[in-house]
Amino acid sequence: MSNIKAKRANYCEGGNFMYTANYVNLYFSTLEKELNFKYDYDNYKYKWDQGIIVQPIISSQNYIKPFQTFESQDPQYEIPQQTPVICVHCSINPAKKQDIWRIKSYLSRGIALTSALTVNESQDMFNTYDGISVLHKRCDEFKNDHQVTLVGYGYKNGQEVWMLKNSWGEDWGANGYFFVPIGKDSFCIEHIFTTILPIGLSLDQSIYENIGSQIRGAQYELDSDNHQLIKFKNSTWIMPVSIVCVIIIVVICIGIVIYQRNQKKQKQYEAFTMRTNQVIS
């Protein structure tokens, strides 16, 4: 992102994933590992503002674009070209059952997708999201003002959900993630799904075979694969109770120490009194 100056890929200002991916394919020689570039907003935003080019760390002899490219005549790319982006589902209508099945088939193979949604009209819901509940708001009219990454699916609180990664940091939501129900087009999120397919991935019917779910199970994660609910919905009491227990233990320990000291002083006083009486006698 720091190297992209395209008008439709503004840095952290609702940048368009489809345009950005195509821009990368046109102008960059390779894709770099995230491991080599830890996300640091201030650092990379500064470089973007100053026009500083971020150079790949890997050797030029190891440059590779590990994704498939497809012929595209989409006018949003301004010129006909090869693009790495596949539109898994792009429609004015929500994703149908066969689309959802296909989306799951990519996710179960570790291929994340990008989704567009509308956030501005539900800003309060997102700002106060606890990371445990399932977010939902009916989409009456398709709009999109935000993009997120679809990373998984499963059951949350007994409800079938998508698991999505937001871009607002780990302090937000479920350590940066949130959940919406599958098949209900929450926030218009099921209108557009896009992804980049790796080289060598087959597009025949075999891609629909052995579609599994993710193994999850914790307060901010999905229910376990046996569909047993992860009972953390009322877990907000755990922290205050733990703090109270610690305080009680500390008070008890202090009390024991004080009691032992008083007992020691009492014994010393009794011994002193006994010796004094013996001297007087």
C-alpha positions in Angstrom: 0.0 0.0 0.0 2.8 2.4 0.8 4.0 2.2 -2.8 0.6 2.7 -4.4 -0.3 6.2 -5.6 -3.3 5.2 -7.6 -6.3 7.5 -7.0 -8.6 4.5 -6.2 -6.3 3.0 -3.7 -6.0 5.8 -1.1 -4.0 4.7 1.9 -6.4 3.6 4.7 -9.2 5.8 3.2 -11.5 3.1 1.9 -8.9 1.9 -0.6 -10.3 -0.4 -3.3 -8.9 -3.9 -2.9 -9.7 -4.9 -6.5 -8.0 -1.9 -8.0 -5.0 -2.2 -5.6 -4.4 -5.9 -6.5 -4.5 -5.0 -10.1 -2.2 -2.1 -9.6 0.3 -4.4 -7.8 0.2 -6.8 -10.7 0.9 -4.1 -13.2 3.7 -2.2 -11.5 5.5 -4.4 -8.9 7.9 -7.2 -9.6 7.0 -9.3 -6.6 4.9 -9.8 -3.6 6.7 -9.7 -0.2 6.0 -11.8 2.9 4.1 -10.0 5.7 6.7 -11.5 8.1 9.2 -9.1 6.5 7.0 -6.0 6.9 5.2 -6.0 10.2 2.2 -3.7 10.1 3.2 -0.3 11.4 0.6 2.3 10.4 2.6 5.4 11.4 5.8 4.2 9.8 4.3 3.2 6.4 1.8 6.1 6.3 4.7 8.4 6.7 6.6 6.8 3.8 3.4 7.0 1.7 3.0 10.7 2.5 6.6 11.4 1.7 6.7 9.4 -1.5 9.4 7.0 -0.1 9.5 3.7 -2.0 9.5 0.6 0.2 12.0 -1.9 -1.3 11.5 -5.7 -1.1 13.6 -7.5 1.4 13.8 -10.8 -0.6 16.5 -11.2 -3.3 15.5 -10.2 -6.8 16.3 -13.7 -8.0 13.5 -14.9 -5.8 10.9 -12.5 -7.1 7.6 -14.2 -7.8 3.9 -13.3 -8.1 2.3 -16.4 -6.7 -1.2 -15.8 -8.1 -3.1 -16.6 -11.2 -4.0 -13.8 -13.6 -7.1 -13.5 -15.8 -8.1 -11.4 -18.7 -10.1 -8.4 -17.6 -12.0 -5.7 -19.5 -13.5 -4.1 -16.4 -13.7 -0.4 -16.9 -12.8 0.4 -13.3 -9.2 -0.7 -14.2 -9.1 2.0 -16.9 -7.3 -0.2 -19.4 -7.8 -3.8 -20.5 -5.2 -6.0 -18.7 -4.5 -9.1 -16.9 -5.8 -9.0 -13.3 -5.2 -11.4 -10.3 -8.6 -10.7 -8.9 -11.4 -13.2 -9.1 -14.9 -12.0 -8.3 -16.3 -15.0 -6.4 -19.6 -13.2 -6.1 -20.4 -9.8 -7.5 -24.1 -9.0 -7.9 -26.7 -6.5 -6.9 -28.3 -9.4 -5.0 -27.0 -11.2 -1.9 -25.0 -14.4 -2.3 -27.1 -17.5 -3.0 -26.5 -20.9 -1.6 -24.1 -22.0 -4.4 -22.1 -18.8 -3.9 -21.9 -19.4 -0.2 -20.7 -23.0 -0.8 -18.0 -21.7 -3.2 -16.9 -19.1 -0.7 -16.6 -21.8 2.0 -14.5 -23.9 -0.3 -11.9 -21.1 -0.7 -11.9 -20.4 3.1 -11.4 -24.1 4.0 -8.3 -24.0 1.8 -6.8 -21.0 3.6 -7.8 -18.5 0.8 -9.2 -15.3 2.4 -11.6 -13.1 0.5 -12.4 -9.4 0.6 -15.9 -8.2 1.2 -17.4 -4.7 0.8 -20.0 -3.5 3.4 -21.7 -0.4 4.8 -20.5 0.7 8.2 -21.3 4.5 8.3 -25.0 3.9 8.9 -24.2 1.5 11.8 -21.3 3.3 13.4 -22.5 3.0 16.9 -22.9 -0.8 16.6 -19.4 -1.2 15.4 -17.9 1.3 17.9 -19.4 -0.6 20.8 -19.0 -4.1 19.5 -18.0 -6.5 22.3 -16.4 -9.2 20.2 -18.6 -11.9 21.6 -22.0 -11.3 20.0 -23.0 -11.7 16.3 -23.4 -8.4 14.5 -26.4 -8.0 12.3 -28.3 -5.3 10.5 -30.6 -5.8 7.5 -29.4 -4.5 4.2 -32.4 -2.5 2.8 -30.3 -0.8 0.0 -26.9 -1.9 -1.2 -24.2 0.5 -0.3 -20.5 0.0 0.6 -18.1 2.4 2.4 -15.7 -0.1 3.9 -13.8 -3.3 3.1 -12.9 -6.2 5.4 -11.3 -9.6 5.0 -13.4 -12.8 5.2 -11.2 -15.3 6.9 -13.4 -18.2 8.2 -16.8 -19.6 9.0 -18.4 -21.8 11.6 -20.9 -21.5 14.5 -21.0 -18.7 17.0 -23.4 -18.9 19.9 -25.1 -21.7 17.9 -25.6 -19.6 14.8 -23.8 -20.1 11.5 -21.5 -17.1 10.9 -18.8 -15.6 8.8 -15.6 -14.6 10.7 -14.1 -11.3 9.3 -11.0 -9.3 10.1 -11.4 -5.6 10.4 -8.7 -3.0 10.0 -9.2 -1.2 13.3 -6.5 -3.0 15.3 -6.5 -5.8 17.9 -8.0 -3.7 20.6 -11.3 -3.6 18.7 -13.9 -6.4 18.7 -12.7 -10.0 19.0 -9.0 -9.2 18.9 -9.7 -7.3 15.6 -12.3 -9.7 14.2 -16.1 -9.8 14.2 -18.9 -12.2 13.3 -22.0 -11.8 11.0 -24.7 -14.4 10.3 -24.4 -16.4 7.0 -27.2 -15.9 4.5 -28.7 -12.7 6.0 -26.6 -10.2 4.0 -25.8 -8.2 7.2 -24.6 -4.7 6.4 -24.8 -5.7 2.7 -21.8 -7.8 3.2 -22.9 -10.7 0.9 -23.1 -8.6 -2.3 -19.4 -8.7 -3.2 -16.8 -11.3 -2.5 -13.4 -11.2 -4.2 -10.1 -13.0 -3.8 -6.8 -13.8 -5.4 -6.3 -17.4 -6.4 -2.8 -19.0 -6.0 -1.1 -20.6 -8.9 -1.9 -24.3 -9.2 -5.3 -24.1 -7.6 -7.8 -26.2 -9.6 -11.1 -24.5 -10.5 -12.9 -27.8 -11.4 -15.6 -29.4 -9.2 -13.0 -30.9 -6.9 -12.7 -27.5 -5.2 -16.1 -28.1 -3.6 -15.0 -31.4 -2.0 -14.1 -31.9 1.6 -15.2 -28.5 2.8 -14.5 -28.4 6.5 -14.9 -25.8 9.2 -12.3 -24.1 11.4 -11.3 -25.6 14.8 -12.1 -22.8 17.3 -13.2 -22.5 20.9 -12.7 -19.5 23.2 -14.4 -16.3 24.3 -13.6 -14.4 21.1 -13.7 -17.4 18.7 -16.2 -19.7 17.1 -18.0 -22.6 18.8 -16.1 -26.0 18.7 -16.6 -28.3 15.8 -18.9 -30.5 17.7 -21.4 -27.6 17.7 -21.2 -27.3 21.5 -21.6 -23.7 22.5 -18.6 -21.9 24.0 -20.2 -20.6 27.2 -18.5 -17.3 27.6 -21.5 -15.0 26.9 -21.6 -13.9 30.5 -17.9 -13.9 31.0 -17.8 -10.2 31.9 -18.1 -11.2 35.6 -14.9 -13.2 35.5 -12.5 -10.3 35.7 -14.1 -8.3 38.6 -14.6 -11.6 40.6 -11.0 -12.5 40.0 -9.9 -9.1 41.2 -12.0 -9.3 44.4 -10.6 -12.8 45.1 -7.0 -11.5 44.8 -7.8 -8.6 47.1 -9.4 -11.1 49.6 -6.3 -13.3 49.5 -4.0 -10.4 50.0 -6.0 -9.1 53.0 -6.0 -12.6 54.5 -2.2 -12.9 54.0 -1.6 -9.5 55.6 -3.9 -10.5 58.5 -2.0 -13.7 59.1 1.3 -11.9 59.1 0.0 -9.3 61.6 -1.5 -12.0 63.7 1.8 -14.0 63.8 3.7 -10.8 64.7 1.3 -10.0 67.6 1.6 -13.6 68.8 5.3 -13.3 68.8 5.2 -10.0 70.7 2.8 -11.5 73.2 5.1 -14.4 73.9 8.0 -12.1 74.2 6.1 -9.9 76.7 5.0 -13.0 78.7 8.6 -14.3 78.8 9.8 -10.8 79.9 7.1 -10.6 82.6 8.0 -14.1 83.9 11.7 -13.2 84.2 10.9 -9.9 85.9 8.7 -11.7 88.5 11.4 -14.2 89.1 14.0 -11.4 89.7 11.6 -9.7 92.1 11.0 -12.9 93.9 
